[in-house]
Amino acid sequence: MQTLRASKCGLSTTQLPSSILDVIDSLNKAGYEAYIVGGGVRDLMLGLTPKDFDAVTNATPSQIKEVFGRRCRIIGRRFELAHVYSGRELIEVATFRAPPKKAVTSAAGMILRDNNWGTIEQDFARRDFSINAMYYQPRKGIVLDFCNAVDDIKTKTLRLLGDPQLRFEEDPVRMLRTLRFAAKLNFNIAPEILEVFSAELTMLLRDVSPHRLYDESQKLFTMGHLQRVMPMLIEFGIWKQLFAEIPPQISDFIERAASNTDQRIQIGKTINPAFFYAVLLWKPFLERCEFYAAKGMVAAEARAQAGLDVLKRQATRTIIPRFAETFIREVWEMQTRLLNPKPQQIEALSGHARFRAGFDFMLLREKSGDETTQGMGTWWETYQNMSLDERERAIGQYNRQRNKSRRKTASVEEPAETQSSARIEPLVKESESRSRRSRSKPNNTGFEARKVASIESQTASGDIHADHPILKRKRVQRDLKKVVFGPTQ
């Protein structure tokens, strides 16, 4: 072990938020040792901005609870931790771990229970990566380095503490963490890790809870280097263990979505990790829709059932929470609504809660070469930047184009009917047939002509003789002066 001065490692209390200092000071005041450990120390030494800070102490979870009272909550069963709230910040506080007195492991060697307390030296031996095993005491201004982790940071090497095979068997999620740290920090993976990192070893991830794997997948999506880590997931065989029906290849659509996600994170915009799941599962969703459509199912029902099937299948690997599943299915449904909206619904559709996510999804599809969007992604993009008057004109133009395309579709079908009627001789002569328009409106001239023609035909056939009353009937001119107009008695 070597004790380093914090200032020589580029560390200072001015870099730390008040929340972590409050936790360290409260534990020290109660008579316990307390250090900042893990990714927070590593990122500060690399010149990065830490996402959060974790603390470690020789106080047990129950003793931590006594120090912080209602601000503390004990969580975890396999690995008991304390969550301490300092203002709006949450600090995770762990107790020094010791090797288990009696190994409680699964058949594959995964540790099932790990709640044995020990010393700081024992705790260091239990940690996974060397770069995460530096203990920083801000008030004393020292850093405890047990494994020359400073050298690994300088050489940008990702190295496991102990035998890599054994460490992966203890916790298979460390394989995911290896790829995540390598992509995030742009570190080289140590050769001894590469020797044991095989497709057979990744099968151990099947023993991990799907809930935990979902949490780990979210960390991959939100770390800001998704575009870099995806090829690594395929190369090391982890892709097949995380995604059930998604082929291990990166399409242009997935590539663009990953790049867009990383860009949003880098400029400080918020993202919804479920959006990338919607992108990954889009192709299986379409295939399932075609399957139900071939069975004659209505399009809306086919989409609903296809969404349920795909998400249920994915739940065998990573269980997506219910609220995230709802988000994914709404984004998929918005694709149909945005593709051919009714003119009177365009304004309301642009204010829909899922419009932005659905529009981003459609625009990414369009830019990746998906012609089924029919250019509506660009149309919606332009529409959002218009004034109210311009939007009204755009909707009117859209309505005219929509009607024009409908008429064109109808005209394409009409020649076939004309050709068939030309080939087949009509049952009724053209002079005797009437159009729908003439039938709908009464025509006195036509009625009189038909009546005369009917009488003449009956006379010629001998049904009406010359002395028939209808032939002797004469029209009588009425004197309208004697007619009284008004209500009848």
C-alpha positions as CSV (number, residue, x, y, z in Angstrom):
1,M,0.0,0.0,0.0
2,Q,1.1,3.5,-0.7
3,T,-0.2,6.7,0.8
4,L,-0.3,9.6,-1.7
5,R,-0.9,13.3,-1.1
6,A,-4.2,14.3,-2.6
7,S,-2.8,17.4,-4.1
8,K,-0.3,15.4,-6.2
9,C,-3.1,13.3,-7.6
10,G,-5.0,16.5,-8.6
11,L,-7.6,16.2,-5.8
12,S,-9.0,19.0,-3.7
13,T,-12.0,19.5,-1.5
14,T,-13.1,22.4,-3.7
15,Q,-14.0,19.7,-6.4
16,L,-16.4,17.9,-4.0
17,P,-20.1,18.7,-3.4
18,S,-21.2,19.6,0.1
19,S,-23.3,16.4,0.3
20,I,-20.4,14.0,0.2
21,L,-18.4,16.2,2.7
22,D,-21.4,16.2,5.0
23,V,-21.5,12.4,5.0
24,I,-17.8,12.0,5.6
25,D,-17.8,14.7,8.4
26,S,-20.8,13.1,10.2
27,L,-19.2,9.7,10.2
28,N,-15.9,11.0,11.4
29,K,-17.6,13.0,14.2
30,A,-19.3,9.8,15.3
31,G,-15.9,8.2,15.6
32,Y,-15.9,6.1,12.4
33,E,-13.5,6.0,9.5
34,A,-14.9,7.2,6.2
35,Y,-13.4,7.5,2.7
36,I,-14.6,8.5,-0.8
37,V,-14.1,5.5,-3.0
38,G,-14.8,4.2,-6.5
39,G,-15.6,6.0,-9.7
40,G,-15.8,9.5,-8.1
41,V,-12.1,9.4,-7.2
42,R,-11.1,7.8,-10.5
43,D,-13.0,10.4,-12.6
44,L,-11.5,13.4,-10.6
45,M,-8.0,12.0,-11.2
46,L,-8.8,11.7,-15.0
47,G,-10.1,15.2,-15.1
48,L,-13.7,14.1,-15.7
49,T,-16.9,15.3,-13.9
50,P,-18.1,12.4,-11.6
51,K,-21.7,11.4,-12.0
52,D,-21.9,10.7,-8.3
53,F,-19.8,9.9,-5.2
54,D,-19.8,6.8,-3.0
55,A,-18.5,6.5,0.6
56,V,-17.1,3.6,2.5
57,T,-16.8,3.2,6.3
58,N,-16.1,0.8,9.1
59,A,-19.5,1.5,10.5
60,T,-22.1,-1.3,10.0
61,P,-25.4,-0.4,8.2
62,S,-27.2,-0.3,11.6
63,Q,-24.6,2.1,13.0
64,I,-24.9,4.3,9.9
65,K,-28.6,4.4,10.5
66,E,-28.0,5.6,14.1
67,V,-25.8,8.4,12.8
68,F,-28.1,9.8,10.2
69,G,-31.5,8.7,11.5
70,R,-34.4,9.3,9.2
71,R,-32.1,10.5,6.5
72,C,-30.8,6.9,6.1
73,R,-32.4,3.9,4.4
74,I,-31.0,0.4,4.5
75,I,-31.3,-1.4,1.1
76,G,-30.2,-4.7,-0.4
77,R,-30.3,-8.3,0.7
78,R,-27.4,-9.9,-1.1
79,F,-25.2,-6.8,-0.6
80,E,-26.5,-4.6,2.2
81,L,-26.0,-0.8,1.7
82,A,-27.1,2.4,3.3
83,H,-28.6,5.3,1.3
84,V,-28.0,8.6,3.0
85,Y,-29.9,11.7,1.8
86,S,-28.1,15.1,2.1
87,G,-30.4,17.7,0.8
88,R,-31.5,16.5,-2.6
89,E,-28.4,14.4,-3.1
90,L,-28.3,10.7,-2.4
91,I,-25.0,9.2,-1.2
92,E,-24.4,5.4,-1.2
93,V,-22.5,4.3,1.9
94,A,-21.0,0.8,2.1
95,T,-19.4,-1.0,5.0
96,F,-15.9,-2.5,4.6
97,R,-16.3,-6.1,3.3
98,A,-14.4,-9.2,4.4
99,P,-14.2,-12.6,2.6
100,P,-17.2,-14.7,3.4
101,K,-16.8,-17.1,6.3
102,K,-18.9,-19.7,4.5
103,A,-19.2,-19.4,0.7
104,V,-22.8,-19.0,-0.3
105,T,-22.7,-19.3,-4.1
106,S,-24.7,-20.7,-6.9
107,A,-23.8,-23.8,-9.0
108,A,-21.9,-21.5,-11.4
109,G,-19.9,-19.8,-8.6
110,M,-21.9,-16.5,-8.3
111,I,-21.9,-15.1,-4.8
112,L,-25.5,-15.1,-3.4
113,R,-24.9,-13.4,0.0
114,D,-22.1,-11.0,0.9
115,N,-22.6,-9.3,4.2
116,N,-19.4,-10.0,6.2
117,W,-17.8,-6.9,7.7
118,G,-14.0,-6.4,7.8
119,T,-11.1,-4.0,7.5
120,I,-10.1,-1.6,4.8
121,E,-7.4,-4.0,3.6
122,Q,-10.0,-6.8,3.3
123,D,-12.4,-4.4,1.6
124,F,-9.8,-3.5,-1.0
125,A,-9.3,-7.2,-1.9
126,R,-13.0,-7.6,-2.6
127,R,-13.2,-4.8,-5.2
128,D,-13.3,-5.6,-8.9
129,F,-11.1,-3.1,-10.8
130,S,-7.8,-1.5,-9.6
131,I,-8.9,1.9,-10.8
132,N,-11.9,1.7,-8.5
133,A,-9.9,0.7,-5.4
134,M,-8.5,4.1,-4.3
135,Y,-9.6,5.5,-1.0
136,Y,-9.7,9.3,-0.7
137,Q,-9.9,11.0,2.7
138,P,-10.6,14.7,1.9
139,R,-10.1,16.1,5.4
140,K,-6.7,14.5,5.8
141,G,-5.8,15.2,2.1
142,I,-4.5,11.6,1.5
143,V,-5.2,8.8,-1.0
144,L,-4.7,5.2,-0.1
145,D,-3.5,3.1,-3.1
146,F,-3.2,-0.6,-2.4
147,C,-2.5,-1.9,-5.9
148,N,-0.6,0.8,-7.9
149,A,-3.9,1.9,-9.4
150,V,-2.3,5.3,-10.1
151,D,0.0,3.6,-12.7
152,D,-3.1,1.9,-14.3
153,I,-4.7,5.3,-14.7
154,K,-1.5,6.7,-16.3
155,T,-1.3,3.8,-18.7
156,K,-5.0,3.7,-19.3
157,T,-5.3,0.0,-18.5
158,L,-8.4,-1.7,-17.2
159,R,-7.2,-4.5,-14.8
160,L,-9.2,-6.8,-12.5
161,L,-8.0,-7.5,-9.0
162,G,-7.3,-11.3,-8.6
163,D,-8.0,-14.1,-11.0
164,P,-10.3,-12.7,-13.8
165,Q,-12.1,-16.1,-14.3
166,L,-12.9,-16.3,-10.6
167,R,-14.0,-12.7,-10.4
168,F,-16.4,-13.1,-13.4
169,E,-17.8,-16.3,-11.8
170,E,-18.4,-14.5,-8.5
171,D,-20.4,-11.7,-10.3
172,P,-21.0,-12.1,-14.1
173,V,-22.2,-8.5,-14.3
174,R,-18.5,-7.6,-14.1
175,M,-18.2,-8.6,-17.8
176,L,-20.7,-5.8,-18.6
177,R,-18.8,-3.4,-16.3
178,T,-15.5,-4.3,-18.1
179,L,-16.9,-3.2,-21.5
180,R,-18.6,-0.2,-20.1
181,F,-15.5,1.2,-18.4
182,A,-13.3,0.4,-21.4
183,A,-15.7,2.3,-23.7
184,K,-16.4,5.2,-21.3
185,L,-12.8,5.8,-20.3
186,N,-11.3,4.7,-23.6
187,F,-9.0,2.3,-21.7
188,N,-7.3,-0.9,-22.9
189,I,-8.5,-4.2,-21.4
190,A,-5.7,-6.1,-19.7
191,P,-4.4,-9.2,-21.6
192,E,-5.3,-11.6,-18.7
193,I,-8.9,-10.5,-19.0
194,L,-9.0,-11.0,-22.7
195,E,-7.7,-14.6,-22.3
196,V,-10.8,-15.7,-20.3
197,F,-13.4,-13.4,-21.9
198,S,-15.2,-15.9,-24.1
199,A,-18.7,-16.6,-25.5
200,E,-19.0,-19.6,-23.1
201,L,-18.2,-17.4,-20.1
202,T,-20.9,-14.9,-21.1
203,M,-23.5,-17.7,-20.6
204,L,-23.1,-17.0,-16.9
205,L,-25.2,-13.9,-17.4
206,R,-28.3,-16.1,-17.8
207,D,-28.0,-16.7,-14.0
208,V,-28.3,-12.9,-13.3
209,S,-31.7,-11.4,-12.5
210,P,-33.4,-9.9,-15.6
211,H,-34.2,-6.8,-13.4
212,R,-30.5,-6.3,-12.7
213,L,-29.5,-6.8,-16.3
214,Y,-32.0,-4.1,-17.3
215,D,-30.4,-1.7,-14.8
216,E,-27.0,-2.5,-16.3
217,S,-28.3,-2.0,-19.9
218,Q,-29.6,1.4,-18.9
219,K,-26.1,2.4,-17.7
220,L,-24.7,1.3,-21.1
221,F,-27.3,3.5,-22.9
222,T,-26.8,6.6,-20.8
223,M,-23.0,6.7,-20.3
224,G,-22.6,8.9,-23.5
225,H,-20.5,6.3,-25.4
226,L,-23.1,4.0,-26.7
227,Q,-21.8,4.1,-30.2
228,R,-18.4,2.9,-29.0
229,V,-19.7,0.1,-26.8
230,M,-22.2,-1.6,-29.2
231,P,-19.5,-3.3,-31.4
232,M,-17.8,-4.5,-28.2
233,L,-21.0,-6.1,-27.0
234,I,-21.2,-8.1,-30.3
235,E,-17.5,-8.9,-30.3
236,F,-17.5,-10.4,-26.8
237,G,-20.8,-12.3,-27.2
238,I,-22.7,-10.2,-24.7
239,W,-25.3,-8.9,-27.2
240,K,-27.0,-12.3,-27.4
241,Q,-27.3,-12.5,-23.7
242,L,-28.9,-9.1,-23.4
243,F,-31.3,-9.0,-26.4
244,A,-33.6,-12.0,-27.2
245,E,-34.7,-11.4,-30.8
246,I,-32.4,-8.7,-32.0
247,P,-29.8,-10.0,-34.5
248,P,-26.2,-9.2,-33.6
249,Q,-25.6,-6.6,-36.2
250,I,-25.8,-2.8,-36.1
251,S,-28.1,-1.4,-38.7
252,D,-27.9,2.2,-40.0
253,F,-31.1,3.0,-38.0
254,I,-29.5,1.7,-34.7
255,E,-26.2,3.5,-35.5
256,R,-27.9,6.8,-36.0
257,A,-30.0,6.4,-32.8
258,A,-26.9,5.6,-30.8
259,S,-25.0,8.6,-32.2
260,N,-28.0,10.9,-31.5
261,T,-28.2,9.6,-27.9
262,D,-24.5,10.3,-27.3
263,Q,-24.8,13.8,-28.7
264,R,-27.8,14.6,-26.5
265,I,-25.9,13.5,-23.4
266,Q,-22.8,15.4,-24.3
267,I,-24.7,18.7,-24.7
268,G,-26.6,18.1,-21.4
269,K,-30.0,17.1,-22.7
270,T,-32.1,14.5,-21.0
271,I,-32.8,11.2,-22.6
272,N,-35.2,8.3,-22.0
273,P,-33.3,5.0,-22.1
274,A,-36.5,3.2,-23.2
275,F,-36.3,5.1,-26.5
276,F,-33.2,3.1,-27.5
277,Y,-35.0,-0.1,-26.6
278,A,-37.8,1.0,-29.0
279,V,-35.1,1.4,-31.7
280,L,-33.6,-2.0,-31.0
281,L,-36.9,-3.9,-31.0
282,W,-38.4,-2.0,-34.0
283,K,-37.4,-4.7,-36.6
284,P,-38.8,-7.7,-34.5
285,F,-41.9,-5.6,-34.0
286,L,-42.5,-5.1,-37.7
287,E,-41.8,-8.8,-38.4
288,R,-44.4,-9.7,-35.8
289,C,-46.9,-7.2,-37.3
290,E,-46.5,-8.9,-40.7
291,F,-47.1,-12.3,-39.1
292,Y,-50.5,-11.3,-37.7
293,A,-51.5,-9.3,-40.8
294,A,-50.9,-12.5,-42.9
295,K,-53.4,-14.2,-40.6
296,G,-56.0,-11.6,-41.5
297,M,-56.0,-9.6,-38.3
298,V,-57.0,-6.0,-38.3
299,A,-53.9,-3.6,-38.5
300,A,-54.5,-2.0,-35.1
301,E,-55.0,-5.3,-33.4
302,A,-51.9,-6.8,-35.2
303,R,-49.8,-3.9,-33.9
304,A,-51.1,-4.3,-30.3
305,Q,-50.5,-8.0,-30.2
306,A,-47.1,-7.7,-31.9
307,G,-45.9,-5.2,-29.3
308,L,-47.0,-7.5,-26.5
309,D,-45.2,-10.5,-28.0
310,V,-41.9,-8.7,-28.6
311,L,-41.7,-7.1,-25.1
312,K,-42.7,-10.4,-23.5
313,R,-39.9,-12.2,-25.4
314,Q,-37.4,-9.5,-24.4
315,A,-38.4,-9.9,-20.7
316,T,-36.7,-13.3,-20.7
317,R,-33.4,-11.4,-20.8
318,T,-34.1,-7.9,-19.4
319,I,-37.4,-7.1,-17.7
320,I,-38.4,-3.7,-18.9
321,P,-40.6,-1.8,-16.3
322,R,-44.2,-1.4,-17.1
323,F,-44.0,2.4,-17.6
324,A,-41.1,1.9,-20.0
325,E,-43.1,-0.7,-22.0
326,T,-46.0,1.7,-22.3
327,F,-43.6,4.4,-23.6
328,I,-42.1,2.0,-26.2
329,R,-45.5,0.9,-27.5
330,E,-46.8,4.5,-27.7
331,V,-43.7,5.5,-29.8
332,W,-44.4,2.6,-32.1
333,E,-48.1,3.5,-32.4
334,M,-47.2,7.2,-33.1
335,Q,-45.5,6.0,-36.3
336,T,-48.8,5.1,-37.9
337,R,-50.5,8.3,-36.7
338,L,-47.7,10.6,-37.9
339,L,-47.5,8.8,-41.3
340,N,-51.1,9.7,-42.5
341,P,-52.7,12.1,-40.1
342,K,-56.1,13.7,-40.8
343,P,-55.8,17.4,-41.6
344,Q,-58.1,18.4,-38.8
345,Q,-56.1,16.4,-36.2
346,I,-52.6,17.7,-37.1
347,E,-52.5,20.5,-34.6
348,A,-53.8,18.3,-31.7
349,L,-51.3,15.6,-32.7
350,S,-48.4,18.0,-32.5
351,G,-49.3,18.6,-28.9
352,H,-49.5,15.0,-27.9
353,A,-47.4,13.8,-25.0
354,R,-45.5,11.3,-27.1
355,F,-45.3,13.5,-30.2
356,R,-41.6,14.5,-29.7
357,A,-40.4,10.9,-29.1
358,G,-42.5,9.6,-32.0
359,F,-41.3,12.4,-34.4
360,D,-37.6,11.8,-33.4
361,F,-38.1,8.1,-34.1
362,M,-39.7,8.7,-37.5
363,L,-37.0,11.2,-38.5
364,L,-34.2,8.8,-37.6
365,R,-36.0,6.1,-39.7
366,E,-36.2,8.5,-42.6
367,K,-32.5,9.6,-42.4
368,S,-31.4,5.9,-42.2
369,G,-33.1,5.3,-45.6
370,D,-36.5,4.0,-44.6
371,E,-38.7,4.9,-47.5
372,T,-41.9,3.8,-45.8
373,T,-42.0,7.2,-43.9
374,Q,-42.9,8.8,-47.3
375,G,-41.1,12.0,-46.3
376,M,-43.4,12.8,-43.4
377,G,-40.4,13.0,-41.0
378,T,-39.1,16.1,-42.9
379,W,-42.7,17.4,-43.2
380,W,-43.2,17.3,-39.4
381,E,-39.7,18.8,-38.8
382,T,-40.6,21.8,-41.1
383,Y,-44.1,22.1,-39.6
384,Q,-42.7,22.6,-36.0
385,N,-40.7,25.7,-37.1
386,M,-43.6,27.5,-38.7
387,S,-45.7,30.3,-37.5
388,L,-49.5,29.9,-36.9
389,D,-50.4,31.3,-40.4
390,E,-47.7,29.2,-42.1
391,R,-49.1,26.1,-40.3
392,E,-52.6,26.7,-41.6
393,R,-51.3,27.1,-45.1
394,A,-49.2,24.0,-44.7
395,I,-52.2,22.0,-43.5
396,G,-54.3,23.2,-46.4
397,Q,-51.6,22.2,-48.9
398,Y,-51.2,18.9,-47.2
399,N,-55.0,18.3,-47.5
400,R,-54.9,19.1,-51.2
401,Q,-52.0,16.8,-51.8
402,R,-53.8,14.1,-49.8
403,N,-57.0,14.4,-51.8
404,K,-55.0,14.5,-55.1
405,S,-53.2,11.3,-54.2
406,R,-56.5,9.7,-53.4
407,R,-58.0,10.7,-56.7
408,K,-54.9,9.3,-58.5
409,T,-55.3,6.0,-56.6
410,A,-58.9,5.9,-57.7
411,S,-58.0,6.7,-61.3
412,V,-55.5,3.9,-61.4
413,E,-58.3,1.5,-60.6
414,E,-60.8,3.0,-63.1
415,P,-59.3,2.0,-66.4
416,A,-59.5,-1.7,-65.5
417,E,-63.2,-1.3,-65.0
418,T,-63.6,0.6,-68.3
419,Q,-61.7,-2.1,-70.2
420,S,-63.8,-4.9,-68.8
421,S,-67.1,-3.1,-69.6
422,A,-65.8,-2.6,-73.2
423,R,-65.2,-6.3,-73.6
424,I,-68.6,-7.4,-72.2
425,E,-71.7,-6.2,-74.1
426,P,-74.0,-4.3,-71.7
427,L,-77.4,-5.9,-70.8
428,V,-79.2,-2.6,-71.2
429,K,-79.0,-0.4,-74.2
430,E,-77.2,2.9,-73.7
431,S,-80.3,4.9,-74.7
432,E,-82.4,3.3,-72.1
433,S,-79.9,3.4,-69.2
434,R,-79.9,6.3,-66.8
435,S,-77.1,7.7,-64.8
436,R,-77.1,7.9,-61.0
437,R,-77.4,11.7,-61.2
438,S,-80.5,11.6,-63.4
439,R,-82.1,9.0,-61.1
440,S,-81.5,11.1,-58.0
441,K,-83.2,14.2,-59.5
442,P,-86.8,14.1,-60.9
443,N,-87.0,15.1,-64.6
444,N,-90.5,15.9,-65.8
445,T,-89.5,15.9,-69.4
446,G,-88.1,12.5,-69.2
447,F,-91.1,11.3,-67.2
448,E,-93.5,12.5,-69.9
449,A,-91.5,11.0,-72.7
450,R,-91.3,7.6,-70.9
451,K,-95.1,7.8,-70.3
452,V,-95.9,8.5,-73.9
453,A,-93.4,5.8,-75.1
454,S,-95.1,3.3,-72.7
455,I,-98.6,4.2,-74.0
456,E,-97.5,3.9,-77.6
457,S,-95.9,0.5,-76.9
458,Q,-99.1,-0.7,-75.2
459,T,-101.2,0.7,-78.1
460,A,-99.0,-1.1,-80.6
461,S,-99.3,-4.4,-78.7
462,G,-103.2,-4.0,-78.6
463,D,-103.5,-3.6,-74.8
464,I,-105.1,-0.1,-75.2
465,H,-107.7,0.5,-77.8
466,A,-108.7,3.7,-79.5
467,D,-111.7,4.2,-77.3
468,H,-109.7,3.8,-74.1
469,P,-110.4,6.6,-71.6
470,I,-106.8,7.5,-71.3
471,L,-106.7,8.4,-75.0
472,K,-109.9,10.5,-74.8
473,R,-108.7,12.5,-71.9
474,K,-108.0,16.1,-72.6
475,R,-106.1,18.6,-70.5
476,V,-108.5,21.2,-69.0
477,Q,-107.3,24.8,-68.6
478,R,-108.2,26.0,-65.1
479,D,-109.1,29.6,-64.3
480,L,-106.7,30.5,-61.5
481,K,-108.8,33.6,-60.7
482,K,-111.3,31.4,-59.0
483,V,-108.7,29.5,-57.0
484,V,-108.4,30.6,-53.4
485,F,-104.9,30.3,-52.1
486,G,-104.5,29.9,-48.4
487,P,-105.2,27.4,-45.5
488,T,-107.9,24.9,-46.1
489,Q,-110.9,24.5,-43.9
